[in-house]
Amino acid sequence: MRKLLLPAPALAVLGAALLAGAVPMAGPALAQAPVMNLTPAGEDVVVGRVNGIDIRRSEVTAVVETLPEQYRQLPGNYLFDLVLTQLIDRKLMAAAAETAKLGDDPEVKQRIAMARETALQEAWLGREIEKGVTEEKMRERYKKMLAEQPAEEEIRARHILVESEEAAKGLIVELKKGTDFAALAKSKSTGPSANNGGDLGFFKREDMVPEFTEAAFKLKAGEYTDTPVKSQFGWHVIKLEERRKAPPPDYEASKETLRREVTRDVVVALVEKLRAGAKVEQFDAQGNAKPEAPAKK
């Protein structure tokens, strides 16, 4: 069964009550109740009736799906009853509006037409996106992304951070005597990487402050800076461990970004196709024809 498309104001009364604190969000009784199941199995049963008009379970679950996440985590039976109550009230108010002949009001007619148009647009676009955003297209986009983003250079370095230039110079003297860099970092560095022997792992140029990056990327593997490097954090002695090309982004980790990009492409192509097959005229805010744009040379 497909989801029902309901306008955002469908639960305006419920939303106001939630924001005003009228709906309790916690409590011993509520905490013990299960979260509402949004995918009930079986027949779409009637769960309410207003003056002979049925309200089905699918209407309730469709509205629940439009609520913010924190409200959808409310206990199941409690949330179900709350939404059903609001649906009943909405139908009563809609019936009162019909009795008052508001359906003939030009403004109301316009709003109904716009709501219908929005529902149709969302339904059509949703189905077209579902068909168009395929695993194959996402894989193609992933390959294109890799081709357009050549692997960057990364380095793995250690550093010892101290508060003064004099202290940093003393460390360099110790290193030249053969003291192990990692051991010296553990005992002398004031930075958070001290426990790891000053190891910063792999990083790219833009990951560090400019002064640090400039000094670190000049080194060869196994070398350390023979003069202290000053940054906003203090004085550094830096040792380069190794260089490599950064591994490409993982497909699974990139999937949501890829899905958004493919979805955008699908929507753009759909709109272009619709426009190509239609006669479209646009006017300014006063209803006057816009001057034609000059032809491209």
PyMOL commands that set and color helices and strands:
alter all, ss='L'
color gray80, all
select helices_A, chain A and resi 8-19+28-32+57-64+69-72+76-99+102-104+106-132+135-148+165-176+181-188+194-196+205-207+210-218+251-276
alter helices_A, ss='H'
color red, helices_A
select strands_A, chain A and resi 46-50+53-56+153-162+199-203+229-231+234-245
alter strands_A, ss='S'
color yellow, strands_A
deselect
rebuild
show_as cartoon
